[in-house]
Amino acid sequence: MLVKEIMSKKVHTINYDNSVFDACIKYRDEKVGCLVIMKNEFCIGIVTERDLIERAICTRKNFDTTKISEIMSSDIKTIYALEKVETAIEVLKKFKIKKLPVISKDKIVGIITVTDISKARPDLSKRFIESWMKPQWKD
């Protein structure tokens, strides 16, 4: 099974020079788990709800003046749409991430998440949870 077959085609993006406040409004309105940061039609970063909490709220950034590019994760990992789902799992596992932008011809065409994989391939998600997430859980 290929990444393009199970990825979400709707990618929620925000421009790199928008404020943290703009991102919060977008989160509220679109009810998403991450925003892909764009600059000149290229994906340059990603911001998750956790990033907003740890890098903006907990550090008491001014939401109106702090640019989203100041708190984004810029070492973004991506995967090609024609890669196998198993390859996506390996990338997610290797970098301990849960969301992976999908590209084709250097343009973002989707996003694949742990949830997408578990819905489409429960057999793979069970192995994924056992090999990556379960050892991280603490009782």
TILUMTOR-487341 format. One record per residue: x, y, z of N, C-alpha, C, O in turn. Coordinates in steps of 0.02 Angstrom, whole numbers, padded with zeros to 5 digits, always signed. Example, Ala and Ser with C-alpha at 12.3 -4.5 7.8 and 13.67 -1.06 7.14 Angstrom:
BEGIN
+00660-00284+00390+00615-00225+00390+00660-00165+00390+00712-00166+00423
+00642-00112+00354+00684-00053+00357+00645+00002+00394+00670+00057+00402
This chain:
BEGIN
+00042-00059+00000+00000+00000+00000+00045+00062+00000+00095+00065+00035
+00026+00112-00040+00065+00173-00046+00039+00228+00000-00020+00229+00019
+00083+00273+00018+00065+00330+00061+00007+00368+00031-00039+00387+00067
+00008+00381-00034-00044+00422-00066-00113+00391-00060-00164+00426-00067
-00117+00326-00047-00181+00292-00041-00216+00304+00026-00277+00298+00030
-00178+00321+00077-00209+00330+00143-00197+00399+00173-00224+00414+00226
-00157+00440+00141-00143+00507+00169-00205+00551+00167-00251+00539+00129
-00205+00601+00209-00257+00652+00206-00235+00703+00153-00179+00729+00156
-00279+00716+00106-00261+00763+00053-00270+00835+00073-00240+00880+00043
-00310+00847+00124-00321+00915+00148-00266+00931+00198-00264+00903+00253
-00221+00976+00179-00167+00996+00223-00181+01067+00247-00192+01112+00208
-00180+01076+00312-00193+01141+00341-00127+01177+00347-00081+01154+00382
-00121+01235+00314-00059+01271+00312-00067+01342+00339-00123+01367+00346
-00011+01372+00353-00009+01442+00374+00057+01471+00349+00107+01436+00345
+00055+01534+00331+00115+01568+00306+00164+01579+00363+00144+01594+00420
+00228+01574+00349+00281+01579+00399+00282+01646+00437+00306+01649+00493
+00256+01699+00407+00258+01763+00440+00193+01780+00477+00186+01836+00502
+00146+01733+00480+00087+01743+00521+00106+01738+00595+00158+01709+00613
+00064+01766+00637+00078+01766+00709+00055+01700+00742+00017+01661+00713
+00079+01690+00802+00056+01633+00842-00019+01638+00854-00054+01588+00853
-00043+01699+00864-00115+01709+00873-00154+01686+00811-00205+01653+00817
-00128+01702+00751-00160+01680+00689-00164+01603+00687-00214+01575+00666
-00110+01571+00709-00109+01498+00710-00161+01470+00759-00194+01421+00744
-00167+01502+00817-00216+01480+00866-00287+01485+00839-00329+01441+00850
-00301+01540+00804-00367+01549+00773-00379+01494+00721-00434+01466+00717
-00328+01479+00682-00335+01427+00631-00347+01359+00664-00389+01321+00640
-00311+01344+00717-00323+01282+00754-00395+01278+00777-00428+01226+00769
-00419+01332+00806-00488+01333+00832-00539+01323+00776-00585+01283+00782
-00530+01359+00721-00579+01358+00667-00577+01293+00627-00629+01269+00606
-00518+01266+00616-00511+01207+00573-00506+01142+00612-00510+01088+00583
-00499+01147+00678-00496+01088+00722-00447+01035+00697-00466+00979+00680
-00384+01055+00695-00331+01012+00669-00278+00998+00723-00278+01030+00775
-00235+00950+00709-00182+00932+00756-00115+00962+00739-00070+00961+00781
-00109+00989+00679-00046+01023+00661-00059+01071+00603-00109+01066+00567
-00013+01117+00596-00014+01163+00539+00054+01158+00505+00106+01159+00538
+00053+01153+00439+00114+01152+00401+00131+01225+00383+00089+01262+00359
+00193+01243+00396+00216+01312+00385+00243+01318+00314+00287+01280+00294
+00216+01367+00278+00234+01376+00207+00270+01442+00196+00256+01493+00228
+00318+01441+00150+00352+01502+00126+00361+01493+00051+00395+01447+00028
+00331+01538+00013+00336+01535-00060+00318+01467-00088+00354+01439-00130
+00263+01439-00066+00237+01374-00088+00278+01314-00068+00267+01259-00092
+00327+01324-00023+00368+01269+00000+00356+01258+00075+00349+01306+00113
+00356+01196+00095+00347+01176+00164+00414+01187+00201+00464+01157+00183
+00414+01231+00251+00476+01245+00287+00473+01225+00361+00523+01229+00396
+00415+01203+00383+00409+01184+00453+00341+01157+00470+00297+01151+00427
+00333+01140+00533+00269+01113+00557+00260+01137+00629+00309+01142+00666
+00198+01150+00648+00182+01170+00716+00126+01125+00740+00074+01119+00707
+00137+01095+00798+00085+01053+00828+00057+01090+00888+00082+01142+00909
+00004+01062+00916-00026+01091+00976+00026+01092+01032+00029+01140+01072
+00066+01040+01036+00118+01037+01087+00169+01093+01079+00191+01123+01128
+00187+01108+01017+00233+01164+01004+00204+01229+01030+00239+01269+01061
+00140+01240+01017+00107+01301+01041+00110+01305+01118+00122+01358+01146
+00097+01249+01150+00098+01249+01223+00169+01261+01250+00180+01305+01291
+00217+01221+01227+00284+01223+01254+00324+01285+01232+00362+01313+01272
+00316+01305+01170+00359+01359+01143+00326+01428+01142+00361+01477+01130
+00262+01431+01155+00228+01496+01155+00196+01510+01223+00212+01560+01255
+00151+01467+01244+00115+01479+01307+00162+01475+01367+00164+01521+01407
+00199+01420+01373+00242+01411+01431+00300+01461+01434+00326+01474+01488
+00320+01487+01378+00374+01537+01377+00346+01608+01376+00384+01657+01373
+00280+01613+01380+00245+01677+01384+00261+01725+01326+00273+01784+01336
+00262+01696+01266+00272+01737+01206+00211+01781+01195+00156+01764+01214
+00223+01838+01165+00168+01881+01145+00137+01852+01082+00170+01850+01029
+00076+01829+01086+00044+01795+01030+00034+01840+00970+00032+01815+00913
+00027+01904+00981+00015+01950+00925+00078+01967+00887+00076+01980+00826
+00135+01968+00921+00197+01990+00887+00245+01932+00871+00289+01940+00829
+00237+01875+00903+00281+01818+00889+00258+01784+00825+00200+01765+00818
+00305+01777+00779+00290+01743+00716+00289+01668+00726+00326+01641+00767
+00247+01635+00689+00241+01562+00695+00307+01529+00677+00323+01475+00702
+00346+01560+00633+00411+01533+00613+00460+01531+00672+00509+01493+00670
+00447+01571+00724+00491+01571+00783+00481+01511+00828+00525+01493+00867
+00424+01479+00823+00410+01421+00867+00401+01356+00829+00391+01304+00860
+00404+01357+00763+00393+01297+00724+00452+01249+00730+00507+01268+00749
+00439+01186+00715+00492+01137+00707+00515+01143+00635+00478+01130+00588
+00578+01163+00626+00602+01176+00558+00639+01118+00527+00649+01116+00466
+00659+01070+00567+00693+01011+00540+00639+00961+00520+00633+00906+00547
+00599+00982+00470+00540+00944+00451+00559+00882+00410+00602+00884+00367
+00524+00829+00425+00532+00766+00388+00473+00760+00341+00417+00778+00359
+00485+00736+00281+00432+00726+00232+00440+00657+00201+00490+00622+00212
+00389+00637+00163+00392+00574+00128+00359+00583+00060+00312+00623+00053
+00382+00547+00011+00352+00550-00055+00287+00510-00058+00280+00458-00025
+00241+00535-00096+00175+00504-00102+00178+00432-00127+00135+00392-00110
+00228+00416-00167+00234+00348-00195+00274+00299-00153+00287+00243-00174
+00293+00321-00093+00328+00275-00047+00278+00227-00016+00218+00240-00015
+00303+00171+00009+00260+00123+00043+00243+00148+00113+00282+00184+00144
+00185+00128+00138+00164+00146+00205+00215+00122+00257+00227+00156+00307
+00245+00065+00246+00296+00039+00292+00355+00088+00298+00384+00094+00352
+00372+00122+00244+00425+00171+00246+00405+00230+00289+00445+00257+00327
+00343+00251+00283+00317+00306+00325+00322+00287+00398+00341+00328+00440
+00304+00226+00414+00307+00203+00484+00379+00207+00510+00391+00228+00566
+00426+00186+00469+00496+00188+00489+00519+00260+00502+00556+00272+00550
+00498+00307+00460+00517+00378+00470+00485+00404+00535+00519+00436+00575
+00421+00390+00544+00387+00412+00605+00422+00384+00667+00433+00419+00716
+00439+00321+00664+00471+00287+00720+00542+00315+00732+00560+00330+00789
+00580+00322+00680+00650+00345+00685+00654+00414+00717+00697+00427+00759
+00609+00459+00696+00613+00528+00720+00563+00543+00776+00558+00600+00799
+00527+00491+00799+00479+00497+00854+00429+00554+00842+00419+00598+00884
+00399+00551+00783+00348+00600+00764+00283+00564+00748+00282+00503+00739
+00229+00602+00743+00163+00572+00731+00130+00597+00667+00078+00572+00646
+00161+00648+00636+00132+00678+00575+00188+00688+00525+00243+00710+00541
+00173+00672+00462+00224+00673+00410+00195+00703+00346+00154+00671+00313
+00217+00764+00328+00194+00793+00265+00215+00750+00205+00269+00721+00204
+00170+00746+00156+00182+00705+00096+00194+00752+00038+00158+00801+00028
+00247+00737-00001+00264+00779-00058+00265+00740-00123+00273+00679-00124
+00255+00777-00177+00261+00751-00244+00286+00809-00287+00256+00862-00288
+00339+00798-00323+00369+00850-00365+00383+00913-00324+00370+00969-00346
+00410+00903-00264+00429+00956-00218+00371+01000-00194+00383+01054-00167
+00311+00978-00203+00252+01014-00178+00216+00970-00127+00215+00909-00133
+00188+01002-00077+00151+00965-00026+00083+00944-00054+00046+00985-00081
+00069+00879-00049+00006+00853-00077-00038+00819-00025-00094+00798-00039
-00011+00812+00036-00050+00779+00088-00011+00775+00153+00043+00802+00159
-00040+00739+00200-00007+00726+00263-00030+00657+00287-00088+00639+00280
+00017+00619+00314+00001+00553+00340+00017+00553+00414+00069+00577+00436
-00029+00524+00453-00021+00523+00525-00025+00451+00551-00045+00405+00515
-00006+00444+00613-00013+00379+00646-00086+00356+00643-00100+00297+00634
-00132+00402+00651-00203+00386+00649-00224+00360+00579-00261+00311+00574
-00199+00393+00526-00214+00370+00458-00191+00298+00449-00227+00257+00420
-00132+00283+00473-00103+00216+00465-00144+00165+00505-00158+00110+00480
-00162+00183+00566-00199+00135+00607-00268+00120+00579-00293+00064+00587
-00299+00169+00547-00364+00157+00516-00359+00113+00454-00399+00069+00443
-00309+00127+00413-00302+00091+00350-00269+00023+00358-00286-00025+00322
-00222+00018+00403-00185-00044+00412-00177-00061+00485-00123-00051+00514
-00229-00087+00517-00224-00103+00588-00168-00152+00604-00140-00150+00658
-00152-00196+00557-00098-00244+00567-00031-00208+00575+00010-00227+00617
-00020-00156+00535+00042-00118+00540+00043-00075+00602+00095-00068+00634
-00014-00046+00620-00015-00001+00678-00002-00040+00742+00029-00013+00788
-00024-00103+00746-00011-00143+00806+00064-00153+00814+00091-00145+00869
+00098-00171+00760+00172-00179+00763+00205-00113+00779+00254-00111+00818
+00180-00059+00750+00208+00008+00762+00202+00026+00836+00251+00049+00866
+00144+00017+00864+00133+00034+00935+00178-00009+00979+00209+00016+01027
+00182-00072+00964+00224-00117+01005+00298-00100+01000+00334-00107+01049
+00320-00078+00941+00392-00066+00932+00414+00005+00951+00473+00015+00966
+00368+00052+00950+00389+00121+00962+00355+00153+01021+00388+00177+01067
+00289+00153+01021+00253+00190+01072+00251+00153+01139+00261+00185+01191
+00240+00089+01138+00232+00051+01200+00294+00057+01245+00286+00066+01306
+00355+00051+01219+00413+00058+01263+00420+00127+01295+00453+00134+01346
+00389+00177+01266+00393+00245+01294+00342+00255+01350+00351+00300+01391
+00290+00215+01353+00239+00223+01405+00267+00203+01472+00305+00155+01479
+00249+00241+01522+00270+00225+01590+00208+00213+01632+00161+00254+01632
+00207+00157+01668+00149+00141+01711+00151+00182+01774+00107+00176+01817
